[in-house]
Amino acid sequence: MMYNFDKIIDRNGTNAVKTDMLKANFGRPDLIPLWVADMDFETPPFIINALKNRLEHPVLGYTVTSPAYFPSVVKWMKDRHGWDIKQEWLSFVPGVVHGIALILEYFVKKGDKVVIQPPVYHPFRLVPQNTGIEAVYNPLRYNGASESCYEMDFEQLEKVLDDRCKVLLLSNPHNPAGIVWKRESLQRLAEICAKRNVLVVSDEIHSDLTLFGNKHVPYATVSDEARSGSITLHAPSKTFNMAGMNSSFFIIPNDELRVPFYNHLKANEHNSAPFLSVIAAEAAFTCGNEWREQLVEYLEDNVRFVAQFIEREIPKIKTVIPQASFLMWLDCRGLGLRHKELVDFFVNKAGLALNDGEIFGVCGEGRNSGTGFMRLNIGCPRSVLEKALLKLKGAFISSIDSTAQRE
Ligand SMILES: Cc1ncc(COP(=O)(O)O)c(C=O)c1O
């Protein structure tokens, strides 16, 4: 079956954050929404049909998790990533960010610290900070490459880590720059974190959408240290465009970490799964690979389309080619605008809603590695991207004209 990713779907009025929060976030509702990390494609029909089938039954009472759900996850992880996981290593959690919050609540005590490596998915900073935990920064090192443009700074990490650092949050693959971390980098990270007894939380939510032949390396598989000192979070939500189902899971191979933590989750009913979330996830993992493969091809073409357009028409912006997922990190520093002016340029001159790079880049002490960057979501029909890029080009040309007139 061929799926149609060109179809335009109007999400206005569905309470979608991406469309219905434009005015609240950007001050105006008339922008092309290319921000929040979900896609504008239809959630695949095998997921919608599984939900519809269940809703044919008129009773929405208490349920248990379908016995086929966890085996569908185990098989998916084996088929997709070659990772043999055991069913008992898994626990449902309603959302990856929720999972991070539960980990911090359980493993981080008052006065402990959490390490993040900006620029990175902003809730890695916000969840600790909003719950009274100090976030410490080991900023990634920018190398200017057209893909994999950041490296982890291990020397700096060794300096940053002290006895109060208990958890490091890893975005693997990396949001916002789409980096598929190499095995050797993950091994080095595991070595350092094991030495300092730091628990690594590997958020692998983007890992099923690796592009251009890149292969995801699950953090827990890179060494014994990584396996015993980590918690992995994963979900079908990005891949199958079902973020609203809040269907995610933990993977914890180490009994000593897992058993008490899962007992705690169970005692507080943090692991109980809304039944529709599990039905959607099981359908995704059981029937979804063909859809996923076609989606990956479409996204790769979108990446090429954007990169070629920008290189040709707006060469002052440098695109970073993502190795995974549907987010593109744009280095706009060549435009010569102050960051505030850059955001205004995208919103008010071009009429586009992208994520402001600075939210990802806070590095402490007034430093920000996201300054001059914007994050573009390409998980939409190509015609939408084309329209958006033409508007961007128009704004760019007008800005050159008005500069020329002033001079
Ligand atoms: C790296 C990363 N982790 C987690 C999430 C959100 O996951 P959830 O909706 O399951 O909390 C996102 C969404 O953008 C993400 O990019």
The ligand as an SDF file (V2000), in Angstrom:
LIG
                    3D

 16 16  0  0  0  0  0  0  0  0999 V2000
   13.7420   14.4440   22.5340 C   0  0  0  0  0  0  0  0  0  0  0  0
   12.2900   14.4930   22.8990 C   0  0  0  0  0  0  0  0  0  0  0  0
   11.8730   13.8480   24.0030 N   0  0  0  0  0  0  0  0  0  0  0  0
   10.5700   13.8670   24.3860 C   0  0  0  0  0  0  0  0  0  0  0  0
    9.6260   14.5370   23.6460 C   0  0  0  0  0  0  0  0  0  0  0  0
    8.2110   14.5700   24.0970 C   0  0  0  0  0  0  0  0  0  0  0  0
    7.7740   13.3210   24.4390 O   0  0  0  0  0  0  0  0  0  0  0  0
    6.3650   13.1190   25.1500 P   0  0  0  0  0  0  0  0  0  0  0  0
    5.3550   13.8500   24.3320 O   0  0  0  0  0  0  0  0  0  0  0  0
    6.1880   11.6430   25.1400 O   0  0  0  0  0  0  0  0  0  0  0  0
    6.4990   13.6790   26.5210 O   0  0  0  0  0  0  0  0  0  0  0  0
   10.0240   15.2240   22.4920 C   0  0  0  0  0  0  0  0  0  0  0  0
    9.0370   15.9890   21.7130 C   0  0  0  0  0  0  0  0  0  0  0  0
    9.3740   16.8740   20.9700 O   0  0  0  0  0  0  0  0  0  0  0  0
   11.3780   15.1840   22.1060 C   0  0  0  0  0  0  0  0  0  0  0  0
   11.8030   15.7920   20.9920 O   0  0  0  0  0  0  0  0  0  0  0  0
  1  2  1  0
  2  3  1  0
  2 15  2  0
  3  4  2  0
  4  5  1  0
  5  6  1  0
  5 12  2  0
  6  7  1  0
  7  8  1  0
  8  9  2  0
  8 10  1  0
  8 11  1  0
 12 13  1  0
 12 15  1  0
 13 14  2  0
 15 16  1  0
M  END
$$$$
